[in-house]
Amino acid sequence: MTNVSEFFGTMVFGDAEMKSRLPEDIYLSIKKTIRDGRSLKLDVANVVANAMKDWAIEKGATHFTHWFQPMTGVTAEKHDSFISPSEEGKVLMEFSGKELVRGESDASSFPSGGLRATFEARGYTAWDPTSYAFVKDNVLYIPTAFCSWGGEALDEKTPLMRSMEALNKQALRVLHLFGNEDVTSIHTTVGPEQEYFLVDAAMHNERKDLMYTGRTLFGAKPSKGQELDDHYYGTIKPKVQAFMEELDTELWKLGVLAKTKHNEAAPAQHELAPIFTTANIATDHNQLTMEMMQKIARRHGMVCLLHEKPFEGVNGSGKHNNWAMSTNTGVNLFEPGETPHENAQFLLFFCAVIKAVDEYQDLLRISTASAGNDHRLGGHEAPPNIISVFIGDELASILKSIEEETAYTAQEKTQMRIGVHVLPKFPKDTTDRNRTSPFAFTGNKFEFRMLGSSASVAPPNVMLNTAVAEVLSGFAEVLENAENFQEALHQLIKETICNHKRIIFNGNGYDAVWVAEAEKRGLLNLPTTPDAYAHFADEKNLALFTKHKVFNEQEITARYRIGLSNYCKINLIEASTMVEMAKRELIPAICKYSKFLAESLYYKHQISVAESAESYERVLVEKLTALTEDAFKRADALGEAVQSIRKEKDVARRAARVRDEICPAMEGLRAVIDEAETVTDRDFWPIPTYGDLLYGVC
């Protein structure tokens, strides 16, 4: 393989390419656009577009596309060729600045939550110059925002960039009060860890549930799951290793900073983690990562499952959102330093996050709510539904000393004593990690662990950025009007700790005692998507988003409707799939086995073998008969419930009925079929089992 440094980013029209291909004044102009967020003049755009087109053609591109992220959870693209007719009857390869900076799409064909009617079709894509264009599959991809004719955001990128601007504005106010006049911008950095499953493609294609929904709707627990913890960080299987190598290579070509790969806790589960980068670029890169995972897995005879809970009884898949704030001068605002108790700037920003998480628990929960994630949260290493912040013992002690106005004695870092002299000595961290915490401080960043594996990382970062921006706005106002900055700063930190310490929890998030304790503290417990989305348009949330111009009221209402509508659609598709599989595949298969057993019993009787009331065949026939009758009744009832709920007009009532009627009915049907699977001859079972899927890749 060629040295990675030689091909990294070769398919990206990045800074080096622009510097070498653009006139100096044009290059400086676009750099200023990227740095200051100003619009690009058309004459400059024309030069950039021509250079970008020439570079892309050299890379094999024949088409270009405005690549955007509508509210579907996946990306969208429309390919246009570079060709333009010439007078000689041939074609020229052209690409204008107008085509670069703006495209047009049918906005009514994407989810709008009522923002656009069918006859109001016009929508626009606008180039995001902060996220570099790239070539993939002989197409020039131009990352863009997507909005309606009226300017409403119809995508995930636009609100994210608005929230980044809001946070930048308020954080600068605070930093300048500390004398950091050299800081001109602050950006949020994100490193989204991506979990996923790999299963054999042929087995995948034999299961309608995996094909239609991305998860198994039926499946008895195999004899071996993840009990031995032998898969976690275990030796990577050759087929999986080959997939990972190709994935790394293709991502590196596209400038994605893929860094870490390993086996996860469940059989067939794996993880990829990138290096931190700016939030909107990290969002683009994560979408690329998910796309490439699915595409490359197919090349290796596998299917990549990104669903949050593809298998019952083993770990689900999440996407840990590692979030930090950095200045243009290279300072991480969440770096405590050697003496965090003396680092007032760190403590203020740290407390701002604690307050933001406490005051906007509902928004953080909403940002992770989905039909798939409802199955994952609260079990098998997924964090609970209750938002809390883990800060560790050292910071907890520091905050307590500030609250109580007592002296703080810094903890000395001790050397780890492993007991083997030849092993290197290293300093012991002053705090442990907490895998049960939804929102944990992990040394110099916050790790938001509730995100589902298939979702965009944009919504959680929108919520987080905007909430922290609001808190910093309040902090700045207090400090700007203070007669004594140091006294006001100390009082502000102390008051924040006193008023918001309820959100801090360093214990076991899985403990039932914590649920009662959280309720006592007044924390929200929102177990399902409908429960969470009910708070989206709360007055305080409307005020937050409109104040910082991240969403207007119509955009919030639209996202509320889309979120609940998607929840309903996904669950109803799953329910319909269950009915189809039960009636057309699984119940008939169980009946065939029952028939086989009955014929065996009849044959025994014919040859005068003594028939026992407890004979193997008789017991099983009776059991399977009871199960198939129960399953058929449940499938019928589920199908009728689906048809009834689809007629429900109000989206909130429809979502509530899905939660209260469809989901329990699905669980009941599954339990009956799964029990039947455990006593049905394997030769009669028509679909690959859990054991086949989880251990089928070598």
Secondary structure as UniProt FT lines:
FT   HELIX           4..7
FT   TURN            8..11
FT   HELIX           15..21
FT   HELIX           24..36
FT   HELIX           42..58
FT   TURN            59..60
FT   STRAND          63..68
FT   TURN            71..72
FT   STRAND          79..81
FT   STRAND          83..85
FT   TURN            87..88
FT   STRAND          91..93
FT   HELIX           97..101
FT   STRAND          102..106
FT   HELIX           107..109
FT   TURN            113..114
FT   TURN            118..119
FT   STRAND          122..127
FT   TURN            129..130
FT   STRAND          134..136
FT   TURN            137..138
FT   STRAND          139..148
FT   TURN            149..150
FT   HELIX           157..177
FT   TURN            178..179
FT   TURN            181..182
FT   STRAND          186..192
FT   STRAND          194..200
FT   HELIX           201..204
FT   TURN            205..206
FT   HELIX           208..213
FT   TURN            227..228
FT   TURN            232..233
FT   HELIX           238..253
FT   TURN            254..255
FT   STRAND          258..263
FT   TURN            267..268
FT   STRAND          269..274
FT   STRAND          277..278
FT   HELIX           279..299
FT   TURN            300..301
FT   STRAND          302..305
FT   TURN            312..313
FT   STRAND          321..327
FT   TURN            328..329
FT   TURN            333..334
FT   HELIX           340..342
FT   HELIX           344..359
FT   HELIX           361..366
FT   TURN            367..368
FT   HELIX           371..376
FT   TURN            377..378
FT   TURN            380..381
FT   STRAND          389..390
FT   HELIX           392..404
FT   TURN            421..422
FT   TURN            435..436
FT   STRAND          439..441
FT   STRAND          446..448
FT   TURN            453..454
FT   HELIX           458..480
FT   HELIX           485..500
FT   HELIX           501..503
FT   TURN            509..510
FT   HELIX           512..521
FT   HELIX           529..533
FT   TURN            534..537
FT   HELIX           539..547
FT   TURN            548..549
FT   HELIX           553..581
FT   HELIX           582..586
FT   HELIX           587..606
FT   TURN            607..608
FT   TURN            613..614
FT   HELIX           616..646
FT   HELIX           651..657
FT   HELIX           658..662
FT   HELIX           663..677
FT   TURN            678..679
FT   HELIX           682..684
FT   HELIX           690..694
//
